[in-house]
Amino acid sequence: MIEVKQAVERARQYSKELLGDQYATSLEEVELSDDGRWWFVTLGYHGRNNQKSVSLALGLPETPDFYKIFEINRDTGDVRAMKIRQVS
């Protein structure tokens, strides 16, 4: 059984395997499913070559360009899904 830190690391590894190093990531959310079988890890993606935003110039945190949520099996550490996370 994997713990939360291992689930986050697995999500980051999986992302890097598929997308490479073109984005910096930040941990946004972690949730355990109601049945305790799945970790849901949300990563924020920041473009490495983007121009500095106005928020950075003002000293505010930069909002990620997009988010992905990873569904990770708590028993095995296998990633079941990687999806775009819509922000409302």
MODELLER restraints for C-alpha pairs under 7 A, 6 or more apart:
rsr = mdl.restraints
at = mdl.atoms
rsr.add(forms.Gaussian(group=physical.xy_distance, feature=features.Distance(at['CA:1:A'], at['CA:74:A']), mean=5.61, stdev=0.5))
rsr.add(forms.Gaussian(group=physical.xy_distance, feature=features.Distance(at['CA:1:A'], at['CA:75:A']), mean=4.21, stdev=0.5))
rsr.add(forms.Gaussian(group=physical.xy_distance, feature=features.Distance(at['CA:1:A'], at['CA:76:A']), mean=6.44, stdev=0.5))
rsr.add(forms.Gaussian(group=physical.xy_distance, feature=features.Distance(at['CA:2:A'], at['CA:74:A']), mean=5.45, stdev=0.5))
rsr.add(forms.Gaussian(group=physical.xy_distance, feature=features.Distance(at['CA:2:A'], at['CA:75:A']), mean=6.21, stdev=0.5))
rsr.add(forms.Gaussian(group=physical.xy_distance, feature=features.Distance(at['CA:2:A'], at['CA:77:A']), mean=6.30, stdev=0.5))
rsr.add(forms.Gaussian(group=physical.xy_distance, feature=features.Distance(at['CA:7:A'], at['CA:39:A']), mean=6.71, stdev=0.5))
rsr.add(forms.Gaussian(group=physical.xy_distance, feature=features.Distance(at['CA:7:A'], at['CA:72:A']), mean=6.67, stdev=0.5))
rsr.add(forms.Gaussian(group=physical.xy_distance, feature=features.Distance(at['CA:7:A'], at['CA:77:A']), mean=6.72, stdev=0.5))
rsr.add(forms.Gaussian(group=physical.xy_distance, feature=features.Distance(at['CA:8:A'], at['CA:41:A']), mean=6.30, stdev=0.5))
rsr.add(forms.Gaussian(group=physical.xy_distance, feature=features.Distance(at['CA:11:A'], at['CA:41:A']), mean=6.87, stdev=0.5))
rsr.add(forms.Gaussian(group=physical.xy_distance, feature=features.Distance(at['CA:11:A'], at['CA:70:A']), mean=6.20, stdev=0.5))
rsr.add(forms.Gaussian(group=physical.xy_distance, feature=features.Distance(at['CA:22:A'], at['CA:47:A']), mean=6.88, stdev=0.5))
rsr.add(forms.Gaussian(group=physical.xy_distance, feature=features.Distance(at['CA:22:A'], at['CA:48:A']), mean=6.39, stdev=0.5))
rsr.add(forms.Gaussian(group=physical.xy_distance, feature=features.Distance(at['CA:23:A'], at['CA:45:A']), mean=5.86, stdev=0.5))
rsr.add(forms.Gaussian(group=physical.xy_distance, feature=features.Distance(at['CA:23:A'], at['CA:46:A']), mean=5.46, stdev=0.5))
rsr.add(forms.Gaussian(group=physical.xy_distance, feature=features.Distance(at['CA:23:A'], at['CA:47:A']), mean=4.98, stdev=0.5))
rsr.add(forms.Gaussian(group=physical.xy_distance, feature=features.Distance(at['CA:23:A'], at['CA:48:A']), mean=5.57, stdev=0.5))
rsr.add(forms.Gaussian(group=physical.xy_distance, feature=features.Distance(at['CA:24:A'], at['CA:45:A']), mean=5.82, stdev=0.5))
rsr.add(forms.Gaussian(group=physical.xy_distance, feature=features.Distance(at['CA:24:A'], at['CA:46:A']), mean=5.16, stdev=0.5))
rsr.add(forms.Gaussian(group=physical.xy_distance, feature=features.Distance(at['CA:24:A'], at['CA:47:A']), mean=6.57, stdev=0.5))
rsr.add(forms.Gaussian(group=physical.xy_distance, feature=features.Distance(at['CA:24:A'], at['CA:48:A']), mean=6.41, stdev=0.5))
rsr.add(forms.Gaussian(group=physical.xy_distance, feature=features.Distance(at['CA:25:A'], at['CA:43:A']), mean=6.11, stdev=0.5))
rsr.add(forms.Gaussian(group=physical.xy_distance, feature=features.Distance(at['CA:25:A'], at['CA:44:A']), mean=5.37, stdev=0.5))
rsr.add(forms.Gaussian(group=physical.xy_distance, feature=features.Distance(at['CA:25:A'], at['CA:45:A']), mean=4.70, stdev=0.5))
rsr.add(forms.Gaussian(group=physical.xy_distance, feature=features.Distance(at['CA:25:A'], at['CA:46:A']), mean=6.16, stdev=0.5))
rsr.add(forms.Gaussian(group=physical.xy_distance, feature=features.Distance(at['CA:26:A'], at['CA:43:A']), mean=5.54, stdev=0.5))
rsr.add(forms.Gaussian(group=physical.xy_distance, feature=features.Distance(at['CA:26:A'], at['CA:44:A']), mean=5.00, stdev=0.5))
rsr.add(forms.Gaussian(group=physical.xy_distance, feature=features.Distance(at['CA:26:A'], at['CA:45:A']), mean=6.65, stdev=0.5))
rsr.add(forms.Gaussian(group=physical.xy_distance, feature=features.Distance(at['CA:27:A'], at['CA:42:A']), mean=6.43, stdev=0.5))
rsr.add(forms.Gaussian(group=physical.xy_distance, feature=features.Distance(at['CA:27:A'], at['CA:43:A']), mean=4.83, stdev=0.5))
rsr.add(forms.Gaussian(group=physical.xy_distance, feature=features.Distance(at['CA:27:A'], at['CA:44:A']), mean=6.33, stdev=0.5))
rsr.add(forms.Gaussian(group=physical.xy_distance, feature=features.Distance(at['CA:28:A'], at['CA:42:A']), mean=5.43, stdev=0.5))
rsr.add(forms.Gaussian(group=physical.xy_distance, feature=features.Distance(at['CA:28:A'], at['CA:43:A']), mean=5.42, stdev=0.5))
rsr.add(forms.Gaussian(group=physical.xy_distance, feature=features.Distance(at['CA:28:A'], at['CA:44:A']), mean=6.16, stdev=0.5))
rsr.add(forms.Gaussian(group=physical.xy_distance, feature=features.Distance(at['CA:29:A'], at['CA:41:A']), mean=5.87, stdev=0.5))
rsr.add(forms.Gaussian(group=physical.xy_distance, feature=features.Distance(at['CA:29:A'], at['CA:42:A']), mean=4.98, stdev=0.5))
rsr.add(forms.Gaussian(group=physical.xy_distance, feature=features.Distance(at['CA:30:A'], at['CA:39:A']), mean=6.99, stdev=0.5))
rsr.add(forms.Gaussian(group=physical.xy_distance, feature=features.Distance(at['CA:30:A'], at['CA:40:A']), mean=5.63, stdev=0.5))
rsr.add(forms.Gaussian(group=physical.xy_distance, feature=features.Distance(at['CA:30:A'], at['CA:41:A']), mean=4.59, stdev=0.5))
rsr.add(forms.Gaussian(group=physical.xy_distance, feature=features.Distance(at['CA:30:A'], at['CA:42:A']), mean=6.32, stdev=0.5))
rsr.add(forms.Gaussian(group=physical.xy_distance, feature=features.Distance(at['CA:31:A'], at['CA:39:A']), mean=5.80, stdev=0.5))
rsr.add(forms.Gaussian(group=physical.xy_distance, feature=features.Distance(at['CA:31:A'], at['CA:40:A']), mean=5.06, stdev=0.5))
rsr.add(forms.Gaussian(group=physical.xy_distance, feature=features.Distance(at['CA:31:A'], at['CA:41:A']), mean=6.60, stdev=0.5))
rsr.add(forms.Gaussian(group=physical.xy_distance, feature=features.Distance(at['CA:32:A'], at['CA:38:A']), mean=5.91, stdev=0.5))
rsr.add(forms.Gaussian(group=physical.xy_distance, feature=features.Distance(at['CA:32:A'], at['CA:39:A']), mean=4.70, stdev=0.5))
rsr.add(forms.Gaussian(group=physical.xy_distance, feature=features.Distance(at['CA:32:A'], at['CA:40:A']), mean=6.20, stdev=0.5))
rsr.add(forms.Gaussian(group=physical.xy_distance, feature=features.Distance(at['CA:33:A'], at['CA:39:A']), mean=6.27, stdev=0.5))
rsr.add(forms.Gaussian(group=physical.xy_distance, feature=features.Distance(at['CA:37:A'], at['CA:73:A']), mean=6.09, stdev=0.5))
rsr.add(forms.Gaussian(group=physical.xy_distance, feature=features.Distance(at['CA:37:A'], at['CA:74:A']), mean=5.32, stdev=0.5))
rsr.add(forms.Gaussian(group=physical.xy_distance, feature=features.Distance(at['CA:38:A'], at['CA:71:A']), mean=6.23, stdev=0.5))
rsr.add(forms.Gaussian(group=physical.xy_distance, feature=features.Distance(at['CA:38:A'], at['CA:72:A']), mean=5.40, stdev=0.5))
rsr.add(forms.Gaussian(group=physical.xy_distance, feature=features.Distance(at['CA:38:A'], at['CA:73:A']), mean=4.78, stdev=0.5))
rsr.add(forms.Gaussian(group=physical.xy_distance, feature=features.Distance(at['CA:38:A'], at['CA:74:A']), mean=5.14, stdev=0.5))
rsr.add(forms.Gaussian(group=physical.xy_distance, feature=features.Distance(at['CA:39:A'], at['CA:71:A']), mean=5.79, stdev=0.5))
rsr.add(forms.Gaussian(group=physical.xy_distance, feature=features.Distance(at['CA:39:A'], at['CA:72:A']), mean=5.05, stdev=0.5))
rsr.add(forms.Gaussian(group=physical.xy_distance, feature=features.Distance(at['CA:39:A'], at['CA:73:A']), mean=6.48, stdev=0.5))
rsr.add(forms.Gaussian(group=physical.xy_distance, feature=features.Distance(at['CA:39:A'], at['CA:74:A']), mean=6.14, stdev=0.5))
rsr.add(forms.Gaussian(group=physical.xy_distance, feature=features.Distance(at['CA:40:A'], at['CA:69:A']), mean=6.41, stdev=0.5))
rsr.add(forms.Gaussian(group=physical.xy_distance, feature=features.Distance(at['CA:40:A'], at['CA:70:A']), mean=5.53, stdev=0.5))
rsr.add(forms.Gaussian(group=physical.xy_distance, feature=features.Distance(at['CA:40:A'], at['CA:71:A']), mean=4.85, stdev=0.5))
rsr.add(forms.Gaussian(group=physical.xy_distance, feature=features.Distance(at['CA:40:A'], at['CA:72:A']), mean=6.47, stdev=0.5))
rsr.add(forms.Gaussian(group=physical.xy_distance, feature=features.Distance(at['CA:41:A'], at['CA:69:A']), mean=5.45, stdev=0.5))
rsr.add(forms.Gaussian(group=physical.xy_distance, feature=features.Distance(at['CA:41:A'], at['CA:70:A']), mean=5.09, stdev=0.5))
rsr.add(forms.Gaussian(group=physical.xy_distance, feature=features.Distance(at['CA:41:A'], at['CA:71:A']), mean=6.72, stdev=0.5))
rsr.add(forms.Gaussian(group=physical.xy_distance, feature=features.Distance(at['CA:42:A'], at['CA:67:A']), mean=6.66, stdev=0.5))
rsr.add(forms.Gaussian(group=physical.xy_distance, feature=features.Distance(at['CA:42:A'], at['CA:68:A']), mean=5.59, stdev=0.5))
rsr.add(forms.Gaussian(group=physical.xy_distance, feature=features.Distance(at['CA:42:A'], at['CA:69:A']), mean=4.22, stdev=0.5))
rsr.add(forms.Gaussian(group=physical.xy_distance, feature=features.Distance(at['CA:42:A'], at['CA:70:A']), mean=6.31, stdev=0.5))
rsr.add(forms.Gaussian(group=physical.xy_distance, feature=features.Distance(at['CA:43:A'], at['CA:67:A']), mean=5.66, stdev=0.5))
rsr.add(forms.Gaussian(group=physical.xy_distance, feature=features.Distance(at['CA:43:A'], at['CA:68:A']), mean=5.52, stdev=0.5))
rsr.add(forms.Gaussian(group=physical.xy_distance, feature=features.Distance(at['CA:43:A'], at['CA:69:A']), mean=6.43, stdev=0.5))
rsr.add(forms.Gaussian(group=physical.xy_distance, feature=features.Distance(at['CA:44:A'], at['CA:64:A']), mean=5.24, stdev=0.5))
rsr.add(forms.Gaussian(group=physical.xy_distance, feature=features.Distance(at['CA:44:A'], at['CA:66:A']), mean=5.97, stdev=0.5))
rsr.add(forms.Gaussian(group=physical.xy_distance, feature=features.Distance(at['CA:44:A'], at['CA:67:A']), mean=4.51, stdev=0.5))
rsr.add(forms.Gaussian(group=physical.xy_distance, feature=features.Distance(at['CA:44:A'], at['CA:68:A']), mean=6.68, stdev=0.5))
rsr.add(forms.Gaussian(group=physical.xy_distance, feature=features.Distance(at['CA:45:A'], at['CA:64:A']), mean=5.21, stdev=0.5))
rsr.add(forms.Gaussian(group=physical.xy_distance, feature=features.Distance(at['CA:45:A'], at['CA:65:A']), mean=5.72, stdev=0.5))
rsr.add(forms.Gaussian(group=physical.xy_distance, feature=features.Distance(at['CA:45:A'], at['CA:66:A']), mean=5.49, stdev=0.5))
rsr.add(forms.Gaussian(group=physical.xy_distance, feature=features.Distance(at['CA:45:A'], at['CA:67:A']), mean=5.99, stdev=0.5))
rsr.add(forms.Gaussian(group=physical.xy_distance, feature=features.Distance(at['CA:46:A'], at['CA:64:A']), mean=5.00, stdev=0.5))
rsr.add(forms.Gaussian(group=physical.xy_distance, feature=features.Distance(at['CA:46:A'], at['CA:65:A']), mean=5.41, stdev=0.5))
rsr.add(forms.Gaussian(group=physical.xy_distance, feature=features.Distance(at['CA:47:A'], at['CA:65:A']), mean=6.88, stdev=0.5))
rsr.add(forms.Gaussian(group=physical.xy_distance, feature=features.Distance(at['CA:55:A'], at['CA:61:A']), mean=6.54, stdev=0.5))
rsr.add(forms.Gaussian(group=physical.xy_distance, feature=features.Distance(at['CA:55:A'], at['CA:62:A']), mean=6.01, stdev=0.5))
rsr.add(forms.Gaussian(group=physical.xy_distance, feature=features.Distance(at['CA:56:A'], at['CA:62:A']), mean=6.02, stdev=0.5))
rsr.add(forms.Gaussian(group=physical.xy_distance, feature=features.Distance(at['CA:67:A'], at['CA:84:A']), mean=6.01, stdev=0.5))
rsr.add(forms.Gaussian(group=physical.xy_distance, feature=features.Distance(at['CA:67:A'], at['CA:85:A']), mean=5.25, stdev=0.5))
rsr.add(forms.Gaussian(group=physical.xy_distance, feature=features.Distance(at['CA:68:A'], at['CA:82:A']), mean=6.49, stdev=0.5))
rsr.add(forms.Gaussian(group=physical.xy_distance, feature=features.Distance(at['CA:68:A'], at['CA:83:A']), mean=5.38, stdev=0.5))
rsr.add(forms.Gaussian(group=physical.xy_distance, feature=features.Distance(at['CA:68:A'], at['CA:84:A']), mean=4.52, stdev=0.5))
rsr.add(forms.Gaussian(group=physical.xy_distance, feature=features.Distance(at['CA:68:A'], at['CA:85:A']), mean=5.06, stdev=0.5))
rsr.add(forms.Gaussian(group=physical.xy_distance, feature=features.Distance(at['CA:69:A'], at['CA:82:A']), mean=5.71, stdev=0.5))
rsr.add(forms.Gaussian(group=physical.xy_distance, feature=features.Distance(at['CA:69:A'], at['CA:83:A']), mean=5.34, stdev=0.5))
rsr.add(forms.Gaussian(group=physical.xy_distance, feature=features.Distance(at['CA:69:A'], at['CA:84:A']), mean=6.38, stdev=0.5))
rsr.add(forms.Gaussian(group=physical.xy_distance, feature=features.Distance(at['CA:69:A'], at['CA:85:A']), mean=5.85, stdev=0.5))
rsr.add(forms.Gaussian(group=physical.xy_distance, feature=features.Distance(at['CA:70:A'], at['CA:79:A']), mean=6.85, stdev=0.5))
rsr.add(forms.Gaussian(group=physical.xy_distance, feature=features.Distance(at['CA:70:A'], at['CA:81:A']), mean=5.67, stdev=0.5))
rsr.add(forms.Gaussian(group=physical.xy_distance, feature=features.Distance(at['CA:70:A'], at['CA:82:A']), mean=4.59, stdev=0.5))
rsr.add(forms.Gaussian(group=physical.xy_distance, feature=features.Distance(at['CA:70:A'], at['CA:83:A']), mean=6.61, stdev=0.5))
rsr.add(forms.Gaussian(group=physical.xy_distance, feature=features.Distance(at['CA:71:A'], at['CA:79:A']), mean=5.79, stdev=0.5))
rsr.add(forms.Gaussian(group=physical.xy_distance, feature=features.Distance(at['CA:71:A'], at['CA:80:A']), mean=5.43, stdev=0.5))
rsr.add(forms.Gaussian(group=physical.xy_distance, feature=features.Distance(at['CA:71:A'], at['CA:81:A']), mean=5.16, stdev=0.5))
rsr.add(forms.Gaussian(group=physical.xy_distance, feature=features.Distance(at['CA:71:A'], at['CA:82:A']), mean=6.60, stdev=0.5))
rsr.add(forms.Gaussian(group=physical.xy_distance, feature=features.Distance(at['CA:72:A'], at['CA:78:A']), mean=5.60, stdev=0.5))
rsr.add(forms.Gaussian(group=physical.xy_distance, feature=features.Distance(at['CA:72:A'], at['CA:79:A']), mean=4.42, stdev=0.5))
rsr.add(forms.Gaussian(group=physical.xy_distance, feature=features.Distance(at['CA:72:A'], at['CA:80:A']), mean=5.82, stdev=0.5))
rsr.add(forms.Gaussian(group=physical.xy_distance, feature=features.Distance(at['CA:73:A'], at['CA:79:A']), mean=6.35, stdev=0.5))
rsr.add(forms.Gaussian(group=physical.xy_distance, feature=features.Distance(at['CA:73:A'], at['CA:80:A']), mean=6.92, stdev=0.5))
